[in-house]
Amino acid sequence: MKKTAYSILFCLGFWLTNSLVNQANAQIFKDCNLPNLQYFVDEMPSFSEDGGLKAYFEKELGKKVEEYTGHVMLQILIANDGTPCCKSIINKSNQQNGDMNLKKLINKMPKWKAASKKNQAVNSVAYLTLRFEEGQLNVEYDRM
């Protein structure tokens, strides 16, 4: 019974996610795939580069950040060795995805600390929202 309930919830969540992604005109990258993604983990993936995610994007985007308004949502797959790849982008900013080069910026990021389950590194998902307001960048990290 419990297993059936989890299966139903998973299917419902998958359907809702796909529906929302399709409605939002997401750019989905088929070259980013990982087997056995783990959504329920003991320790979430983390980015520990000096200054964190905000510093990384500020450095990579440079002064252009001052011209951007709106927000961009990113779905990032984190491999069990910490390698990130950009799975999808929903862009609600005043810039085109190609102009911001976000897929490239994600794919060339330094390795993350991978998620773990039962003390084993596992493949997982991270969600970032980049918010551009009044010439400033804010980065929200939702581990789901």
C-alpha positions in Angstrom: 0.0 0.0 0.0 2.7 2.4 1.0 4.7 1.6 -2.1 1.7 2.2 -4.3 1.0 5.6 -2.7 4.6 6.6 -3.4 4.4 5.4 -7.0 1.2 7.4 -7.5 2.7 10.5 -5.9 5.9 10.2 -8.0 3.8 9.8 -11.2 1.7 12.8 -10.3 4.8 14.9 -9.6 6.4 13.8 -12.8 3.3 14.7 -14.8 2.9 18.1 -13.1 6.6 18.9 -13.6 6.4 18.0 -17.3 3.2 20.0 -17.7 4.6 23.1 -16.1 7.9 22.9 -18.0 6.1 22.5 -21.3 3.7 25.4 -20.5 6.7 27.6 -19.5 8.4 27.0 -22.8 11.5 25.5 -21.2 14.6 24.9 -23.2 15.4 21.2 -22.5 18.8 19.8 -23.3 18.7 16.2 -24.3 22.5 15.9 -24.0 22.2 16.1 -20.2 21.0 12.8 -18.8 21.9 10.8 -15.7 20.7 7.3 -14.7 19.1 6.6 -11.4 18.5 10.1 -10.2 17.8 10.2 -6.5 15.2 12.7 -5.2 15.2 11.5 -1.6 18.7 11.7 -0.3 20.4 12.0 3.1 22.6 14.9 2.1 21.8 17.3 -0.6 24.3 18.4 -3.3 26.2 21.6 -2.5 28.4 24.1 -4.3 31.3 25.1 -2.2 33.4 27.2 -4.6 34.8 30.3 -2.9 32.0 32.8 -2.5 29.3 30.3 -3.5 26.8 30.3 -6.4 26.2 34.1 -6.4 30.0 34.9 -6.7 30.4 32.3 -9.5 27.6 33.8 -11.6 28.6 37.4 -10.9 32.1 36.6 -12.0 31.0 34.7 -15.1 28.3 37.1 -16.2 30.3 40.2 -15.3 29.0 43.8 -15.8 26.2 42.5 -18.0 24.2 41.6 -14.9 23.4 45.3 -14.6 21.5 45.2 -17.9 19.4 42.1 -17.0 15.9 42.2 -15.4 13.6 39.3 -14.6 14.6 35.8 -13.6 15.8 32.5 -15.0 15.1 29.0 -13.6 17.7 26.3 -14.1 17.4 22.6 -13.6 20.9 21.1 -13.0 21.7 17.4 -12.8 24.6 16.7 -10.4 26.5 13.4 -11.1 27.7 11.3 -8.3 31.2 12.6 -9.0 30.0 16.2 -8.6 29.9 17.1 -12.2 27.0 19.4 -13.1 25.1 19.6 -16.4 22.3 21.9 -17.4 19.1 19.9 -18.0 16.6 22.8 -18.6 16.3 26.6 -18.6 13.1 28.6 -18.2 13.9 32.2 -19.1 11.7 35.0 -17.8 14.3 37.7 -18.3 14.9 40.4 -20.8 17.8 38.4 -22.3 17.9 35.5 -24.7 19.3 32.2 -23.4 22.1 32.3 -26.0 23.2 35.8 -24.9 23.6 34.7 -21.3 25.3 31.5 -22.2 23.9 29.8 -19.1 24.1 26.2 -20.4 27.8 26.7 -21.0 28.3 28.4 -17.6 26.6 25.5 -15.8 28.4 22.8 -17.7 31.8 24.3 -17.0 31.2 24.9 -13.3 33.6 23.5 -10.8 32.4 20.2 -9.4 29.8 20.2 -6.7 29.8 18.1 -3.6 27.5 15.3 -4.7 24.3 14.3 -2.9 24.6 11.2 -0.8 22.3 8.4 0.3 23.4 5.8 2.9 26.9 7.3 2.7 27.1 6.7 -1.0 27.4 9.5 -3.6 24.4 9.5 -5.9 23.1 11.3 -9.0 20.7 14.1 -8.1 18.9 17.3 -9.2 19.4 20.9 -8.1 17.2 23.9 -9.0 18.5 27.4 -9.2 16.7 30.7 -9.8 18.8 33.7 -10.9 16.9 36.9 -10.1 18.0 40.2 -11.8 16.7 43.2 -10.0 17.9 46.8 -10.1 21.3 45.8 -11.4 21.8 43.1 -8.8 21.9 39.3 -9.0 20.3 37.1 -6.4 20.7 33.3 -6.6 18.1 31.0 -5.0 19.0 27.3 -4.6 16.2 24.9 -4.1 17.3 21.4 -3.4 13.7 20.1 -3.9 
